[in-house]
Amino acid sequence: MKGTDRQISINKLSLAGLLVTLGIVYGDIGTSPLYTVKAIVAGGAENFSELLIYGSLSCIFWTLTLQTTIKYIFLTLRTDNKGEGGIFALFALIRRKSTWAATLTMIGGAALLVKGVLTPAITVTSSIEGLRLFNPDIPVIPIVLLVFAILFFIQQFGSNFISISFGPLMMIWFLMLGALGFFQLVQHPGILQAVNPGYAFKFLHEYPGGFILLGAVFLCTTGAEALYSHLGRCGRVNIRVSWIFVKTVLLLNYFGQGAWLIMNHTPGTEINPFFAIMPGWFLLIGIIISICAAIITSQAVLSGSFTLLREAVSLNFWPKIRILNPTLVRGQVYLPFVNWSLWVLSSLVVVLFKRSSNMVTAYGLAITIAMIMTTLLLSYYMRKSGSDHRPGILLSYVLLIIESVFLLANLSKFMFGGWFTFLLGSICFLIMFGWYFGRKIKNRYITFVKLSDSIQLFRDLKNDDSVPRIATNLVYIIKANRQDQVESKVIYSIFNKRPKRADTYWFLHYDNVDEPNRFEYKVNHIIPGVLIRIDFLLGFKVEPKITLYFREVLEDLVKSGEITLESSYDSLKKHGFHGDFKYVLIERIMPRDFKLTNTENFILMLQSLAGKLSITNVRALQLDSANTIVEQVPIIINQPIYKRIIRRFC
């Protein structure tokens, strides 16, 4: 059972790879010129001056250079997990999964989920607002909600039929950005002096409220984390080479907007300089291209959110939810719960905040938190990896200081939108915290027994005609990592609760390995023909379709002659019928009469609430409910008996 090769070699530089990268990776950061300079000018409207423009452009240049080029292009992309990237891939790369690392991952994952809600809202709203240049009374909110309805509705059918055009369309978008900025730049080339970091320091030191405006400046690097999270789909070399082009056109557009503001802006007027730099004859075309780019960005973020939650489920950070494959494209998934939740929440953001400028603080805070968590995890990994990463660790500390400054700038406007990020992010974090650590608490009380003590029992039960045969093949999903062990509850289920006689017992073990795309299995004939253990070695990028993989394993074992699948019933065997299979799932429940610490009780309460989002194990494993037995077994906690009840005789 091996993974298929990728259609495009992501490890080689190619035109196709570069186009795919433009469409998948750079939609978010590529559409940031729609709202970044507008947010800066709106924040400094009362003190409009050359220092505002030169200083903010200097901050934009150095933010893109430090945060995106140095942090992600040169540092973070080097820390891949077998070619895969992203915050969950980074967590899987850490050998010792400490509580600290898990908590950082949860906070970062929660921030990315909030970003997935806010990105469609701010990008689509910003682009649609351009239509107000033709008609100031145009109903922006209903149009945005209509776009959302179409965009989120088509997700269930798969996005492959539209995603093939992402690369060429984003190329048009980036060429437009560069051309519009260049034509303004040649009219006022002096704006290039803003590259001097002295303007950034002067802006922060002298401009009134310059520090607070850093929250708007940070929007220029939104989507930079996509360079890392899409590493496995696009490849390091394609991302790095395409960034040269993307950064160039972004800076051309930013500096072009700055040049236009210096030459034409009248203080007191509200205008989006992104649309203002367009010639009148090109304005409608430019707005249409902007709307297309915003939709592409939203689609890329949606796909990224699906992948993010799938990885979270695989790593046990999120309750089990339905994961569908709407197309035959490898790796493309659709999560109904995520799709409809994002639809409702993104629409709520548009209705609640009404204007893209009102979403800036919430958006900036989500981005900042996600980046800080990545930096902390990265430095933690480099410290624990054992290699000499001292230069990288030192650089990560410098980046952390810079990101902390941006965080403080965003928090200063907490009541102007930051509260939304905090509220929604906290809900997502508590779900992950409760689910992950609640499972850890329950796992502490799993007891294992040696299989060697039960070998003869399996043989005897198989041949005991006094016990009715429950199935030809009885299948258990087990958690024991060691080949010579199994959970005591499984032995209890087979022999004690009600003897379950079968011809062959199967123990299926799912091992979620750190290698993202590992797709293998191992077979151990513990008692040939009677007790067989299958270990599935699956990476966190691989969907755990255990029953599908089990059928493939059975086919392999039949071909190799290791097993036969004949029915155990003579009347059916002579007609070539295969043996039947019955699955047994054991659910662990925590009795209320056991005392845990207050913290543990709180975590288990969170897990119970998070479980409301979860589908059953029968649905998650795609089992036939008619052939599945679900048993509930209490978790046994050995506690000291302080006082024993006394028998009283009459």
C-alpha positions as CSV (number, residue, x, y, z in Angstrom):
1,M,0.0,0.0,0.0
2,K,2.1,2.9,-1.2
3,G,1.3,6.5,-2.0
4,T,1.0,7.6,-5.6
5,D,3.5,9.9,-7.2
6,R,2.6,13.5,-7.7
7,Q,1.5,14.6,-11.1
8,I,3.9,17.6,-11.1
9,S,7.3,17.2,-9.6
10,I,7.2,19.9,-6.9
11,N,10.9,19.5,-6.2
12,K,11.9,20.9,-9.6
13,L,11.5,24.4,-10.9
14,S,9.0,24.5,-13.8
15,L,6.6,26.9,-15.4
16,A,3.7,24.7,-14.4
17,G,4.9,24.6,-10.8
18,L,5.3,28.4,-10.7
19,L,1.8,29.0,-12.1
20,V,0.3,26.5,-9.6
21,T,2.2,28.3,-6.8
22,L,0.8,31.7,-7.8
23,G,-2.7,30.4,-7.7
24,I,-2.5,28.4,-4.5
25,V,0.1,30.2,-2.3
26,Y,0.0,33.9,-3.1
27,G,-3.7,34.7,-3.3
28,D,-3.9,36.0,0.3
29,I,-0.8,38.1,0.4
30,G,-1.3,39.0,-3.2
31,T,-4.7,40.7,-2.5
32,S,-3.4,42.7,0.5
33,P,-2.8,45.9,-1.6
34,L,-6.6,46.0,-1.8
35,Y,-6.9,47.2,1.9
36,T,-3.5,47.8,3.5
37,V,-2.7,51.3,2.3
38,K,-6.4,52.2,2.6
39,A,-6.3,51.1,6.3
40,I,-3.1,53.1,7.0
41,V,-4.5,56.3,5.4
42,A,-7.8,55.9,7.2
43,G,-6.0,55.5,10.5
44,G,-3.9,58.6,9.9
45,A,-6.6,60.7,8.3
46,E,-6.4,63.4,11.0
47,N,-2.6,63.9,10.5
48,F,-2.1,63.2,6.8
49,S,1.5,64.1,5.8
50,E,4.5,62.9,3.8
51,L,5.8,61.2,6.9
52,L,2.7,59.1,7.1
53,I,3.2,57.9,3.5
54,Y,7.0,57.5,3.5
55,G,7.1,56.1,7.0
56,S,4.3,53.5,6.4
57,L,5.8,52.4,3.1
58,S,9.2,52.0,4.8
59,C,7.5,49.8,7.4
60,I,5.7,47.8,4.6
61,F,9.0,47.2,2.8
62,W,10.9,46.0,5.9
63,T,7.9,44.0,7.2
64,L,7.8,42.1,3.9
65,T,11.5,41.6,3.9
66,L,11.8,40.5,7.6
67,Q,8.6,38.6,8.1
68,T,8.1,37.0,4.6
69,T,11.5,36.9,2.9
70,I,13.7,36.1,5.9
71,K,11.4,34.3,8.2
72,Y,9.4,32.2,5.7
73,I,11.5,32.0,2.5
74,F,14.9,31.5,4.1
75,L,14.2,30.1,7.6
76,T,10.9,28.4,7.9
77,L,10.8,26.6,4.5
78,R,14.0,24.8,5.6
79,T,12.1,23.1,8.4
80,D,9.9,20.7,6.4
81,N,8.4,17.4,7.5
82,K,9.3,15.1,4.7
83,G,8.5,17.9,2.3
84,E,5.3,19.1,4.1
85,G,4.8,22.3,5.9
86,G,2.3,24.1,8.2
87,I,1.8,24.4,11.9
88,F,0.5,20.8,12.3
89,A,3.4,19.5,10.2
90,L,5.8,21.4,12.4
91,F,4.2,19.9,15.6
92,A,4.4,16.4,14.1
93,L,8.1,17.0,13.5
94,I,8.7,17.6,17.2
95,R,9.7,14.3,18.7
96,R,8.7,14.9,22.2
97,K,5.1,16.2,22.1
98,S,5.2,18.3,25.2
99,T,2.2,20.1,26.6
100,W,3.9,23.4,25.7
101,A,4.2,22.5,22.1
102,A,0.7,21.2,21.9
103,T,-0.8,24.3,23.4
104,L,1.2,26.6,21.0
105,T,-0.1,24.5,18.1
106,M,-3.7,24.8,19.3
107,I,-3.4,28.6,19.6
108,G,-1.9,28.8,16.2
109,G,-4.4,26.5,14.7
110,A,-7.3,28.5,16.2
111,A,-5.9,31.7,14.9
112,L,-5.7,30.2,11.4
113,L,-9.3,29.0,11.6
114,V,-10.3,32.6,12.5
115,K,-8.3,33.9,9.6
116,G,-10.2,31.4,7.4
117,V,-13.4,33.2,8.5
118,L,-12.1,36.7,8.0
119,T,-10.1,36.4,4.7
120,P,-13.2,35.9,2.5
121,A,-15.0,38.7,4.3
122,I,-12.3,41.3,4.0
123,T,-11.0,40.5,0.5
124,V,-14.4,40.1,-1.2
125,T,-15.8,43.1,0.5
126,S,-12.8,45.2,-0.4
127,S,-13.1,44.3,-4.1
128,I,-16.9,44.8,-4.2
129,E,-16.5,48.2,-2.6
130,G,-14.7,49.3,-5.7
131,L,-18.1,49.4,-7.5
132,R,-19.0,52.4,-5.3
133,L,-16.7,54.5,-7.6
134,F,-19.5,54.1,-10.2
135,N,-22.4,54.2,-7.8
136,P,-21.9,55.3,-4.2
137,D,-25.3,53.7,-3.2
138,I,-24.5,50.2,-4.6
139,P,-25.6,47.5,-2.0
140,V,-22.2,46.0,-1.2
141,I,-23.3,43.7,1.6
142,P,-26.0,41.9,-0.4
143,I,-23.6,41.4,-3.3
144,V,-20.9,40.0,-1.0
145,L,-23.4,37.6,0.6
146,L,-24.5,36.5,-2.9
147,V,-20.9,35.8,-3.8
148,F,-20.5,33.8,-0.6
149,A,-23.6,31.8,-1.2
150,I,-22.3,30.7,-4.6
151,L,-18.7,30.1,-3.5
152,F,-19.6,28.0,-0.4
153,F,-22.4,26.1,-2.2
154,I,-20.1,24.8,-4.9
155,Q,-17.5,23.4,-2.5
156,Q,-19.5,20.2,-2.1
157,F,-18.9,19.5,-5.8
158,G,-15.2,20.0,-5.6
159,S,-13.2,23.0,-6.7
160,N,-11.0,21.3,-9.3
161,F,-13.0,22.6,-12.2
162,I,-12.2,26.2,-11.3
163,S,-8.9,25.8,-9.5
164,I,-7.1,24.9,-12.8
165,S,-7.5,28.6,-13.9
166,F,-6.2,30.0,-10.6
167,G,-2.6,30.2,-11.8
168,P,-3.2,32.1,-15.1
169,L,-5.8,34.4,-13.4
170,M,-3.4,35.3,-10.6
171,M,-0.7,36.0,-13.1
172,I,-2.9,38.5,-14.7
173,W,-3.7,40.0,-11.2
174,F,0.0,40.3,-10.3
175,L,0.9,41.8,-13.7
176,M,-1.9,44.4,-13.2
177,L,-0.5,45.2,-9.7
178,G,3.0,45.8,-11.1
179,A,1.8,47.8,-14.1
180,L,-0.5,50.1,-12.1
181,G,2.2,50.8,-9.5
182,F,4.9,51.4,-12.1
183,F,3.0,54.0,-14.0
184,Q,2.5,56.0,-10.7
185,L,6.1,55.4,-9.7
186,V,7.6,57.0,-12.8
187,Q,5.7,60.1,-12.1
188,H,7.1,60.4,-8.5
189,P,10.3,58.3,-8.3
190,G,11.3,60.0,-5.1
191,I,8.9,57.7,-3.2
192,L,11.6,55.0,-3.5
193,Q,13.5,56.8,-0.7
194,A,11.1,55.1,1.6
195,V,13.2,52.0,1.4
196,N,15.5,53.7,3.9
197,P,14.7,52.2,7.3
198,G,15.2,55.7,8.8
199,Y,11.8,56.6,7.6
200,A,10.3,53.7,9.5
201,F,12.0,54.7,12.8
202,K,11.0,58.3,12.3
203,F,7.4,57.3,11.6
204,L,7.3,55.3,14.8
205,H,9.1,57.9,16.9
206,E,7.5,61.2,15.5
207,Y,4.2,60.5,13.8
208,P,1.2,60.8,16.2
209,G,-0.2,57.3,16.6
210,G,2.5,55.7,14.4
211,F,2.8,52.7,16.7
212,I,-0.9,52.0,16.6
213,L,-0.8,52.1,12.7
214,L,1.6,49.2,12.8
215,G,-1.5,47.0,13.1
216,A,-2.6,48.2,9.6
217,V,1.0,47.9,8.3
218,F,1.1,44.2,9.3
219,L,-1.7,43.5,6.8
220,C,0.8,43.6,4.0
221,T,2.2,40.3,5.1
222,T,-1.1,38.5,5.6
223,G,-1.0,35.1,4.0
224,A,2.7,34.7,4.5
225,E,2.0,31.5,6.5
226,A,0.6,30.0,3.3
227,L,4.1,29.9,1.9
228,Y,4.8,27.3,4.6
229,S,1.5,25.5,4.8
230,H,1.4,24.8,1.0
231,L,5.0,23.6,0.9
232,G,4.0,20.0,0.2
233,R,1.8,21.1,-2.7
234,C,4.1,23.5,-4.5
235,G,7.7,22.7,-3.4
236,R,10.4,24.9,-1.8
237,V,12.1,26.0,-5.0
238,N,8.9,27.0,-6.8
239,I,7.8,29.1,-3.8
240,R,11.1,30.8,-3.4
241,V,11.5,31.7,-7.1
242,S,7.9,32.9,-7.5
243,W,8.3,35.1,-4.4
244,I,10.9,37.2,-6.2
245,F,8.2,38.1,-8.8
246,V,5.4,38.5,-6.2
247,K,7.4,40.7,-3.9
248,T,8.5,42.9,-6.8
249,V,5.0,43.6,-8.0
250,L,3.6,44.0,-4.5
251,L,6.2,46.7,-3.7
252,L,5.6,48.3,-7.1
253,N,1.9,48.6,-6.3
254,Y,2.4,49.8,-2.7
255,F,4.9,52.4,-3.7
256,G,2.7,53.4,-6.6
257,Q,-0.2,54.0,-4.2
258,G,2.1,56.0,-2.1
259,A,3.3,58.1,-5.0
260,W,-0.4,58.8,-6.0
261,L,-1.2,59.8,-2.5
262,I,1.7,62.3,-2.4
263,M,0.7,63.8,-5.7
264,N,-3.1,63.7,-5.6
265,H,-4.6,63.0,-2.2
266,T,-6.7,65.7,-0.5
267,P,-6.8,65.4,3.3
268,G,-10.3,64.7,4.6
269,T,-11.5,62.7,1.6
270,E,-12.1,58.9,2.0
271,I,-10.8,56.9,-0.9
272,N,-9.1,53.6,-1.6
273,P,-5.8,54.4,-3.3
274,F,-5.7,51.0,-4.9
275,F,-8.6,51.9,-7.2
276,A,-7.6,55.5,-7.4
277,I,-4.4,54.7,-9.3
278,M,-6.3,53.0,-12.1
279,P,-7.0,55.0,-15.3
280,G,-10.7,55.8,-15.8
281,W,-10.9,53.6,-18.9
282,F,-9.5,50.7,-17.0
283,L,-11.4,51.1,-13.7
284,L,-14.3,48.6,-14.5
285,I,-11.8,46.0,-15.8
286,G,-9.6,46.5,-12.8
287,I,-12.5,46.0,-10.4
288,I,-13.6,42.8,-12.2
289,I,-10.1,41.4,-12.0
290,S,-10.0,42.4,-8.3
291,I,-13.2,40.6,-7.6
292,C,-11.9,37.5,-9.4
293,A,-8.7,37.6,-7.4
294,A,-10.6,38.0,-4.1
295,I,-12.7,34.9,-5.0
296,I,-9.6,32.9,-5.9
297,T,-8.1,34.0,-2.6
298,S,-11.2,32.9,-0.7
299,Q,-11.3,29.6,-2.5
300,A,-7.6,28.9,-1.6
301,V,-8.3,29.8,2.0
302,L,-11.3,27.5,2.1
303,S,-9.2,24.6,0.7
304,G,-6.5,25.4,3.2
305,S,-9.1,25.4,6.1
306,F,-10.3,22.0,5.0
307,T,-6.8,20.6,4.9
308,L,-6.0,22.3,8.3
309,L,-9.0,20.6,10.0
310,R,-8.3,17.3,8.4
311,E,-4.8,17.4,9.8
312,A,-6.2,18.5,13.2
313,V,-8.5,15.5,13.2
314,S,-5.7,13.1,12.2
315,L,-3.5,14.4,15.1
316,N,-6.4,14.2,17.6
317,F,-6.6,18.0,18.0
318,W,-10.2,18.1,16.7
319,P,-13.3,15.8,17.1
320,K,-14.0,13.4,14.3
321,I,-16.0,15.1,11.5
322,R,-17.1,14.0,8.1
323,I,-14.3,14.1,5.5
324,L,-15.4,13.7,1.9
325,N,-13.5,13.4,-1.4
326,P,-15.6,15.3,-3.9
327,T,-13.2,14.7,-6.8
328,L,-10.6,12.1,-7.7
329,V,-7.8,14.7,-7.2
330,R,-5.3,13.5,-4.6
331,G,-5.4,15.4,-1.4
332,Q,-8.6,17.4,-2.2
333,V,-11.1,17.1,0.6
334,Y,-14.4,18.6,1.6
335,L,-15.5,18.9,5.2
336,P,-19.3,19.8,5.3
337,F,-19.2,21.0,8.9
338,V,-16.2,23.4,8.2
339,N,-17.8,24.7,4.9
340,W,-21.2,25.6,6.4
341,S,-19.6,27.0,9.5
342,L,-17.3,29.3,7.5
343,W,-20.2,30.3,5.4
344,V,-22.3,31.4,8.4
345,L,-19.4,33.0,10.2
346,S,-18.0,34.9,7.2
347,S,-21.5,36.2,6.3
348,L,-21.9,37.2,10.0
349,V,-18.6,39.2,9.8
350,V,-19.8,41.1,6.7
351,V,-23.2,41.9,8.3
352,L,-21.6,42.8,11.6
353,F,-18.7,45.0,10.5
354,K,-20.3,46.2,7.2
355,R,-17.1,47.7,5.8
356,S,-13.8,46.2,5.0
357,S,-12.0,48.9,7.0
358,N,-13.9,47.8,10.1
359,M,-12.5,44.3,9.8
360,V,-8.8,45.3,9.7
361,T,-8.1,45.0,13.5
362,A,-9.7,41.5,13.8
363,Y,-7.9,40.3,10.7
364,G,-4.5,41.7,11.8
365,L,-4.8,40.2,15.2
366,A,-5.5,36.7,13.8
367,I,-2.5,36.9,11.5
368,T,-0.2,38.1,14.2
369,I,-1.1,35.4,16.7
370,A,-0.7,32.7,14.0
371,M,2.7,34.0,13.1
372,I,3.9,34.3,16.7
373,M,2.9,30.7,17.4
374,T,4.8,29.5,14.3
375,T,7.9,31.4,15.4
376,L,7.6,29.9,19.0
377,L,7.2,26.4,17.7
378,L,10.0,26.8,15.2
379,S,12.4,28.0,17.9
380,Y,11.2,25.2,20.2
381,Y,11.9,22.6,17.5
382,M,15.3,24.0,16.7
383,R,16.3,23.9,20.4
384,K,15.1,20.3,20.8
385,S,16.3,18.9,17.5
386,G,19.9,18.5,18.7
387,S,21.5,20.1,15.7
388,D,23.4,23.4,15.8
389,H,20.6,25.9,15.1
390,R,22.0,28.7,17.1
391,P,21.9,31.3,14.3
392,G,18.3,30.3,13.5
393,I,17.3,30.4,17.1
394,L,18.7,33.8,17.5
395,L,17.0,35.0,14.4
396,S,13.7,33.6,15.6
397,Y,14.0,35.5,18.8
398,V,14.5,38.8,16.8
399,L,11.5,37.9,14.7
400,L,9.5,37.2,17.9
401,I,10.3,40.6,19.3
402,I,9.1,42.2,16.0
403,E,5.9,40.2,15.9
404,S,5.2,41.0,19.6
405,V,5.4,44.7,18.7
406,F,2.8,44.2,15.9
407,L,0.7,42.2,18.4
408,L,0.7,45.1,20.9
409,A,-0.3,47.5,18.1
410,N,-3.3,45.3,17.2
411,L,-4.3,44.8,20.8
412,S,-4.4,48.6,21.3
413,K,-7.6,48.6,19.1
414,F,-9.0,45.5,20.7
415,M,-12.5,47.0,21.0
416,F,-12.6,47.9,17.3
417,G,-12.7,44.3,16.1
418,G,-10.0,42.5,18.0
419,W,-12.6,41.1,20.4
420,F,-14.1,39.1,17.5
421,T,-10.8,37.3,16.9
422,F,-10.4,36.7,20.6
423,L,-13.9,35.3,21.0
424,L,-14.0,33.0,18.0
425,G,-10.3,32.0,18.5
426,S,-11.0,31.1,22.2
427,I,-13.9,28.9,21.2
428,C,-11.8,27.0,18.7
429,F,-8.9,26.7,21.2
430,L,-11.1,25.4,23.9
431,I,-12.5,22.7,21.6
432,M,-9.0,21.6,20.7
433,F,-7.7,21.9,24.3
434,G,-10.5,19.8,25.7
435,W,-10.4,17.2,22.9
436,Y,-6.7,16.7,22.9
437,F,-6.0,16.7,26.7
438,G,-9.2,14.9,27.5
439,R,-8.0,12.1,25.4
440,K,-4.6,12.2,27.2
441,I,-6.4,11.9,30.6
442,K,-8.4,8.9,29.5
443,N,-5.4,7.3,27.9
444,R,-3.6,7.3,31.3
445,Y,-6.1,4.8,32.5
446,I,-5.8,2.3,29.7
447,T,-4.4,-1.0,31.0
448,F,-2.7,-3.5,28.7
449,V,-2.2,-7.3,29.1
450,K,0.2,-9.7,27.5
451,L,-1.3,-11.6,24.6
452,S,0.9,-14.6,25.5
453,D,-1.4,-15.2,28.6
454,S,-4.4,-15.6,26.3
455,I,-3.0,-17.6,23.4
456,Q,-4.6,-20.9,24.5
457,L,-7.8,-19.1,25.4
458,F,-8.2,-18.0,21.7
459,R,-7.6,-21.5,20.5
460,D,-10.0,-23.1,22.9
461,L,-12.8,-20.5,22.3
462,K,-12.6,-21.0,18.5
463,N,-13.1,-24.8,19.0
464,D,-15.8,-24.5,21.7
465,D,-19.0,-25.6,20.0
466,S,-21.0,-24.8,23.2
467,V,-20.5,-21.1,22.5
468,P,-22.5,-19.8,19.5
469,R,-20.3,-18.4,16.7
470,I,-20.8,-14.7,16.5
471,A,-19.1,-14.3,13.2
472,T,-16.5,-15.9,11.0
473,N,-14.2,-12.9,11.4
474,L,-14.3,-10.7,14.4
475,V,-12.5,-7.3,14.1
476,Y,-11.3,-5.1,16.9
477,I,-9.7,-1.6,16.6
478,I,-7.0,-1.6,19.3
479,K,-4.6,1.1,20.7
480,A,-1.7,-1.1,21.9
481,N,1.5,0.0,20.3
482,R,3.4,-3.2,21.3
483,Q,2.9,-6.3,19.3
484,D,2.8,-8.5,22.4
485,Q,0.1,-6.5,24.1
486,V,-3.6,-5.6,23.8
487,E,-5.9,-3.5,26.0
488,S,-7.4,-5.4,28.9
489,K,-10.9,-4.2,27.8
490,V,-10.5,-6.2,24.5
491,I,-9.8,-9.4,26.4
492,Y,-12.7,-8.6,28.7
493,S,-15.0,-8.1,25.7
494,I,-14.0,-11.4,24.1
495,F,-13.9,-13.7,27.1
496,N,-15.7,-12.1,30.0
497,K,-18.5,-9.9,29.1
498,R,-20.1,-12.4,26.8
499,P,-17.8,-14.9,25.0
500,K,-17.5,-14.0,21.4
501,R,-16.6,-17.0,19.3
502,A,-15.1,-16.6,15.9
503,D,-12.9,-18.5,13.5
504,T,-10.5,-15.6,13.1
505,Y,-9.8,-12.6,15.3
506,W,-8.4,-9.5,13.8
507,F,-6.7,-6.7,15.7
508,L,-6.4,-3.5,13.7
509,H,-4.0,-0.9,15.0
510,Y,-3.8,2.6,13.4
511,D,-0.4,4.3,14.0
512,N,-0.4,8.0,13.2
513,V,3.2,8.5,12.3
514,D,5.1,11.8,12.1
515,E,6.0,11.3,8.4
516,P,3.2,13.1,6.6
517,N,2.5,10.9,3.6
518,R,3.5,7.4,4.9
519,F,1.1,4.8,3.6
520,E,2.0,1.3,4.7
521,Y,0.9,-1.7,6.7
522,K,2.4,-4.6,8.6
523,V,1.0,-8.0,9.3
524,N,1.7,-10.2,12.4
525,H,0.2,-13.7,12.5
526,I,0.1,-14.1,16.3
527,I,-1.8,-17.4,16.0
528,P,-1.8,-18.4,12.3
529,G,-5.4,-18.6,11.1
530,V,-6.8,-17.6,14.5
531,L,-5.4,-14.3,15.7
532,I,-3.9,-11.7,13.2
533,R,-2.8,-8.2,13.9
534,I,-2.6,-5.5,11.2
535,D,-0.7,-2.3,11.9
536,F,-1.5,0.7,9.6
537,L,1.3,3.2,9.4
538,L,-0.3,6.3,8.1
539,G,1.0,9.9,8.0
540,F,-1.2,12.8,9.2
541,K,-1.7,13.8,5.6
542,V,-3.3,10.4,4.8
543,E,-7.0,10.0,5.5
544,P,-7.5,7.1,8.0
545,K,-10.0,5.1,5.9
546,I,-9.3,2.0,8.0
547,T,-12.0,-0.2,6.6
548,L,-11.0,0.5,3.0
549,Y,-7.4,-0.2,3.7
550,F,-8.4,-3.4,5.6
551,R,-10.1,-4.7,2.4
552,E,-7.0,-4.1,0.5
553,V,-4.9,-5.9,3.1
554,L,-7.3,-8.9,2.9
555,E,-6.9,-9.0,-0.9
556,D,-3.1,-9.0,-0.5
557,L,-3.2,-11.8,2.1
558,V,-5.5,-13.9,0.0
559,K,-3.3,-13.5,-3.1
560,S,-0.2,-14.4,-1.0
561,G,-2.0,-17.5,0.3
562,E,-1.7,-16.5,3.9
563,I,-5.4,-16.6,4.6
564,T,-8.6,-17.8,3.0
565,L,-11.9,-16.0,3.2
566,E,-14.2,-19.0,3.0
567,S,-17.4,-19.0,5.0
568,S,-17.3,-21.1,8.2
569,Y,-20.7,-22.5,7.4
570,D,-20.5,-25.7,5.3
571,S,-23.7,-24.9,3.4
572,L,-22.3,-21.6,2.2
573,K,-18.7,-22.7,1.8
574,K,-19.6,-25.2,-1.0
575,H,-21.2,-22.4,-2.9
576,G,-18.1,-20.2,-2.7
577,F,-19.5,-17.7,-0.1
578,H,-16.9,-15.6,1.7
579,G,-16.8,-15.5,5.5
580,D,-18.7,-12.7,7.2
581,F,-17.0,-9.9,9.2
582,K,-18.3,-8.3,12.4
583,Y,-16.6,-5.2,14.0
584,V,-16.5,-4.5,17.7
585,L,-16.0,-0.9,18.8
586,I,-15.3,-0.2,22.5
587,E,-16.1,3.2,23.8
588,R,-14.6,4.3,27.1
589,I,-16.8,6.2,29.6
590,M,-15.6,8.0,32.7
591,P,-17.8,7.1,35.7
592,R,-18.9,10.1,37.8
593,D,-18.1,8.5,41.1
594,F,-14.3,8.7,40.5
595,K,-12.6,11.8,41.8
596,L,-10.2,13.7,39.6
597,T,-8.6,17.1,40.1
598,N,-10.7,20.2,39.3
599,T,-8.5,20.8,36.2
600,E,-9.0,17.3,34.9
601,N,-12.7,17.5,35.4
602,F,-12.8,20.9,33.6
603,I,-10.8,19.3,30.7
604,L,-13.2,16.3,30.5
605,M,-16.1,18.7,30.5
606,L,-14.6,20.5,27.6
607,Q,-14.1,17.2,25.8
608,S,-17.7,16.2,26.4
609,L,-18.9,19.5,24.9
610,A,-16.5,19.1,22.0
611,G,-17.8,15.6,21.5
612,K,-21.1,17.1,20.4
613,L,-19.4,18.1,17.2
614,S,-18.0,14.6,16.6
615,I,-19.5,11.9,14.5
616,T,-19.6,8.3,15.8
617,N,-16.7,6.0,15.3
618,V,-19.0,3.8,13.2
619,R,-19.4,6.7,10.7
620,A,-15.8,7.9,11.0
621,L,-14.5,4.4,10.1
622,Q,-17.3,4.0,7.5
623,L,-18.5,0.7,9.1
624,D,-21.8,-1.1,8.3
625,S,-23.8,-0.3,11.5
626,A,-25.7,-3.6,11.0
627,N,-22.4,-5.5,11.4
628,T,-20.9,-3.5,14.2
629,I,-21.2,-4.0,17.9
630,V,-20.7,-0.9,20.1
631,E,-19.8,-1.6,23.7
632,Q,-19.3,0.9,26.5
633,V,-16.7,0.1,29.0
634,P,-16.1,2.2,32.2
635,I,-12.6,3.6,32.8
636,I,-11.2,2.0,35.9
637,I,-9.2,4.3,38.1
638,N,-7.4,2.6,41.1
639,Q,-8.1,4.8,44.1
640,P,-7.3,4.2,47.7
641,I,-10.2,2.9,49.8
642,Y,-10.3,5.1,52.9
643,K,-13.2,3.2,54.6
644,R,-14.7,-0.2,53.7
645,I,-18.4,-0.9,54.1
646,I,-19.2,-3.2,57.0
647,R,-21.5,-6.2,56.9
648,R,-24.1,-6.3,59.7
649,F,-25.7,-9.6,60.6
650,C,-29.4,-9.7,61.7
